[in-house]
Amino acid sequence: MAEDKDRPTGQGGQPAHRGYRRLVLFLAIVFAAPALLLLAARTVDDSDAGHPLVTSDHRSPEYVFLGNSLLDTRLDPAHLEELLGGAGIASLAIDGSQSAVWYVQLKRIVANADPSPDTVFIFFHRDLITRPLEGLDRPNLDIIESLGGESDPTLKEVLASARSAHQKTVHALDTLYPGQRHGQATRDAIASVSALLLPSDRNELSQRADTAFALHNQREVDEPESAAELKEPFAESVDRSFLPAMIELGEAHGFNLVFVRVQRRPAEDGSPTESSEMLSYSADLDRYLADAGVGYIDLTGNPSIDAGLYYDSFHIRQRYRADYTELFLKEAVEYFAGYSESGAKP
């Protein structure tokens, strides 16, 4: 049969249609891979069975604390139990966690506790309590998944309302390519499978897989603490946060909520180092929580908290943990049933 001289050719003299077929096959593999990975992924129980909530000595706690390392460096649960005469304390602090995780902890752990705790304290800094996307990285998403909260309707609704167009695109790709959380190993696997089906060099396909995942890799990085300022006024952010849902959980399950805003390291003279806008945010939050019958403690400007307690902008030195626990108890005494300030250690 005579060669068709009119047929277009690609690089190396190969017919162009072969390149198109290879491209179509490659794209089919890339877009089919997520489905294959989902079939192999661990199934998360979406029931509300919850997780056990106990103290360090396996008692039902009367007081529960949620927060991140800012809570962990400030509160000594064993010392607080001693100060309270043996009342059960459970700290669920998770390093690097943020409001989405705290909401899921409230719903999946605290709300399912039997008996319910008397009071739940949530420690946060700046305006983090109304910034649901702040710090929501892969470790936090994995925590949410491990608690079975990934499919929670409220979680999805709040995060969707808070995401920008770019963040929605990144999230869509993260959902489409769940294996991407495992990084290079997943891209290599896709490249290897492609190489079995397509007559092409594996390194070339690996580069194509990297390109396909490139947009997904463009994650936003939080600004440093020194540059952090109020992102938007409280009134504009509260309805797109987990705060209303947290309050509803407390009301529905019969536990009190107290939000504790910790102080950024003050100046050497003890004066606050926050902007006037951030202080106005705190005042608005205070009014909102008061109207909802929810407790609020803002430790900003507390004269007993000086710069020497800190080892960075927000964390307290380990040797002052017991002292800070006693200071906190004095500030929060009204939220501990049957306890009086005179009972605290001097």
C-alpha positions in Angstrom: 0.0 0.0 0.0 1.4 3.4 -1.0 2.3 5.8 1.8 -0.2 8.6 2.3 2.0 11.7 1.6 -0.8 14.1 2.5 -1.2 12.7 6.1 0.2 15.3 8.6 3.2 14.2 10.7 4.5 15.1 14.1 8.0 15.1 15.6 10.2 12.3 14.4 8.0 11.8 11.3 5.3 10.0 13.2 1.7 10.6 12.1 0.1 13.4 14.2 -3.0 11.4 14.9 -0.9 9.0 17.0 0.1 11.9 19.2 -3.5 12.9 19.6 -4.4 9.4 20.6 -1.6 9.3 23.2 -2.7 12.6 24.6 -6.4 11.5 24.9 -5.3 8.2 26.6 -3.0 10.2 29.0 -5.8 12.6 29.9 -8.2 9.7 30.4 -5.8 8.0 32.8 -5.2 11.2 34.7 -8.9 11.9 35.2 -9.7 8.2 35.9 -7.0 8.0 38.6 -9.0 9.8 41.3 -11.8 7.3 41.0 -9.4 4.4 41.4 -7.8 6.0 44.4 -11.1 6.7 46.0 -12.0 3.0 45.7 -8.8 2.1 47.5 -9.2 4.9 50.1 -10.2 4.3 53.7 -13.9 4.8 54.3 -14.7 7.3 57.1 -17.7 6.5 59.4 -20.1 9.4 59.1 -22.2 8.4 62.0 -22.5 10.5 65.1 -21.1 7.7 67.3 -18.4 10.1 68.5 -15.2 9.5 70.4 -14.8 8.9 74.2 -14.3 12.0 76.3 -12.5 11.2 79.5 -9.9 12.8 81.8 -6.3 11.5 82.1 -7.5 9.1 84.8 -10.6 8.0 82.7 -13.3 10.0 84.5 -16.0 11.9 82.8 -14.8 15.5 82.8 -16.7 18.5 84.1 -14.6 21.0 82.2 -13.3 20.6 78.7 -10.7 22.8 76.9 -10.3 23.1 73.1 -7.5 25.0 71.4 -4.0 24.6 69.9 -0.5 25.1 71.3 -1.5 28.4 72.8 -3.8 26.5 75.1 -1.2 23.8 75.7 1.5 26.2 76.8 -0.9 28.0 79.1 -3.0 25.4 80.9 -1.7 22.6 83.1 -4.8 20.3 83.4 -3.4 18.4 86.4 -2.7 21.6 88.3 -6.2 22.9 87.5 -7.7 19.7 88.8 -5.8 20.2 92.0 -6.9 23.8 92.4 -10.5 22.8 91.8 -10.4 20.0 94.4 -10.4 17.1 92.0 -12.9 18.3 89.4 -12.4 16.4 86.1 -10.5 18.3 83.4 -10.0 17.2 79.8 -7.8 19.2 77.4 -8.2 18.4 73.7 -5.5 20.8 72.6 -4.1 19.9 69.2 -1.0 21.7 68.0 -1.8 23.9 65.0 -5.5 23.3 65.1 -8.1 26.0 64.3 -11.8 26.7 64.4 -12.9 24.0 61.9 -11.2 21.4 64.0 -12.7 22.8 67.2 -16.2 22.7 65.7 -15.8 19.1 64.7 -14.4 18.2 68.2 -17.4 19.9 69.7 -19.8 18.0 67.5 -18.2 14.6 67.3 -16.7 14.3 70.8 -18.1 16.8 73.3 -21.7 16.7 72.1 -21.7 12.9 72.3 -20.3 12.7 75.8 -22.5 11.0 78.4 -22.7 12.7 80.8 -22.2 16.1 79.1 -19.5 18.3 80.6 -20.6 21.4 82.5 -18.5 23.9 80.5 -16.3 24.0 77.4 -13.5 26.6 77.1 -12.2 27.4 73.7 -8.9 29.3 73.6 -8.0 31.3 70.5 -5.9 34.3 69.5 -6.5 37.4 67.4 -9.7 36.9 65.3 -9.1 33.2 64.6 -12.6 32.2 65.9 -14.3 33.9 62.9 -11.6 32.9 60.3 -12.6 29.3 59.4 -9.9 29.0 56.7 -7.0 30.4 58.8 -4.5 27.5 59.2 -6.8 25.0 57.5 -3.9 22.9 56.1 -3.6 19.2 55.3 -2.8 18.1 58.9 -6.0 19.9 60.1 -8.1 18.3 57.3 -6.7 14.9 58.2 -7.8 15.5 61.9 -11.3 16.4 60.7 -11.4 13.3 58.6 -10.1 11.1 61.4 -13.0 12.4 63.6 -15.5 11.6 60.8 -16.4 15.2 60.3 -15.4 15.6 56.6 -19.0 15.2 55.4 -20.6 17.4 58.0 -23.1 19.7 56.2 -22.3 22.7 58.4 -18.6 22.2 57.9 -19.1 22.2 54.2 -21.4 25.2 54.2 -19.1 27.4 56.3 -16.0 26.5 54.4 -17.7 27.1 51.1 -19.0 30.5 52.1 -15.6 31.6 53.3 -13.5 30.4 50.3 -12.4 32.8 47.6 -12.7 31.7 43.9 -9.1 30.6 43.9 -9.5 28.6 47.1 -12.6 26.9 45.7 -10.6 25.8 42.7 -7.9 24.4 44.9 -10.4 22.6 47.1 -12.1 21.2 44.0 -8.8 19.7 42.8 -8.1 18.4 46.3 -11.4 16.6 46.2 -10.9 15.4 42.7 -7.3 14.2 43.4 -7.4 12.9 47.0 -4.2 11.0 46.4 -2.4 14.3 45.9 -2.1 14.6 49.7 0.4 11.8 49.5 2.6 14.0 47.3 5.2 12.7 44.8 4.3 9.0 45.5 0.9 9.5 43.9 2.3 11.4 40.9 4.8 8.6 40.4 2.1 6.0 40.5 0.0 7.8 37.9 3.1 8.1 35.7 3.9 4.4 36.1 0.4 3.3 35.2 0.4 5.6 32.2 3.7 4.2 31.1 2.2 0.7 31.0 -0.5 1.8 28.6 1.2 4.4 26.5 4.4 4.0 24.4 6.2 6.9 26.0 9.1 7.7 28.3 8.2 7.4 32.0 10.1 10.6 32.9 8.2 12.6 30.3 4.9 11.3 31.7 6.0 12.2 35.3 6.6 15.7 34.1 3.1 15.8 32.6 1.6 14.6 35.9 3.4 17.3 37.7 2.0 19.8 35.3 -1.5 18.4 35.8 -1.1 18.9 39.6 0.6 22.3 39.4 -2.5 24.4 40.1 -3.3 22.2 43.1 0.1 22.9 44.5 -0.5 26.6 44.6 -1.5 26.8 48.3 -1.7 30.1 50.1 0.7 30.7 52.9 -0.3 32.5 56.1 1.3 35.8 56.7 3.7 36.1 59.7 2.3 37.1 63.1 4.1 40.4 63.1 2.2 41.5 59.9 -1.2 40.0 60.9 -4.0 42.5 61.3 -7.7 42.3 61.3 -8.9 40.8 58.0 -12.5 42.1 58.2 -14.8 43.5 60.9 -16.6 41.1 63.2 -20.0 41.8 61.8 -18.9 40.8 58.3 -17.2 37.6 59.3 -19.3 36.1 62.0 -22.0 34.6 59.8 -19.3 32.9 57.6 -17.7 31.3 60.7 -18.3 28.3 62.9 -19.2 30.5 65.9 -23.0 30.3 65.4 -22.9 26.5 65.0 -20.7 26.2 68.1 -23.2 28.1 70.1 -26.1 26.0 68.8 -24.3 22.8 69.8 -23.9 24.1 73.4 -27.6 25.0 73.6 -28.7 21.7 72.0 -26.5 19.5 74.3 -26.6 21.4 77.5 -23.1 22.5 78.1 -21.9 26.1 78.7 -19.5 27.7 76.3 -16.7 30.2 77.2 -14.4 31.7 74.6 -11.0 32.7 75.9 -9.0 35.2 73.8 -5.4 35.1 74.7 -3.1 38.1 74.7 -0.4 38.7 72.2 2.9 39.4 73.9 2.5 42.9 75.4 5.1 45.7 75.2 7.7 45.9 77.9 5.6 48.5 79.8 2.7 46.0 79.7 0.5 47.8 77.2 -1.3 45.8 74.5 0.4 45.4 71.1 -2.7 45.0 69.1 -4.3 47.4 66.7 -7.3 49.5 67.6 -9.3 47.6 64.9 -8.5 44.3 66.6 -9.5 45.7 70.0 -12.8 46.8 68.4 -13.3 43.3 67.0 -13.0 41.9 70.5 -15.6 44.4 71.9 -18.0 43.4 69.1 -17.4 39.7 69.8 -18.0 40.3 73.5 -21.4 41.9 72.8 -22.4 39.2 70.4 -21.6 36.4 72.9 -23.3 38.2 75.7 -26.5 38.5 73.7 -26.2 34.7 73.1 -25.7 33.9 76.7 -22.1 32.7 76.1 -19.1 33.5 78.2 -16.1 35.5 77.0 -12.8 36.3 78.5 -10.3 38.6 76.8 -7.0 38.5 78.6 -5.6 41.4 76.5 -4.3 44.1 78.8 -4.3 41.9 81.9 -1.7 43.5 84.2 -0.5 40.1 85.5 0.6 39.0 82.1 3.9 40.6 81.2 6.2 40.2 78.3 8.6 38.0 80.3 6.2 35.1 80.3 6.5 34.7 76.5 9.1 33.0 74.4 7.5 34.3 71.1 4.6 36.5 70.1 2.0 34.2 71.7 3.4 31.2 73.4 4.1 31.1 77.2 7.3 29.7 78.6 6.9 26.2 80.1 8.1 27.2 83.5 5.2 29.7 83.8 2.5 27.2 82.9 1.3 26.6 86.5 1.4 30.3 87.2 -0.7 31.0 84.1 -3.2 28.3 85.1 -3.7 30.0 88.5 -4.1 33.4 86.8 -6.6 31.9 84.4 -8.7 30.4 87.2 -8.9 33.8 88.9 -10.1 35.4 85.7 -12.6 32.6 85.0 -13.8 31.8 88.5 -17.4 32.6 87.7 -17.5 29.7 85.2 -16.4 27.0 87.7 -19.5 25.8 89.7 -19.1 25.8 93.4 -15.6 27.3 93.4 -14.6 30.6 94.9 -11.6 32.7 94.1 -10.4 32.4 97.7 -9.8 28.7 97.1 -7.1 29.4 94.6 -3.5 29.0 95.5 -1.8 32.2 96.4 
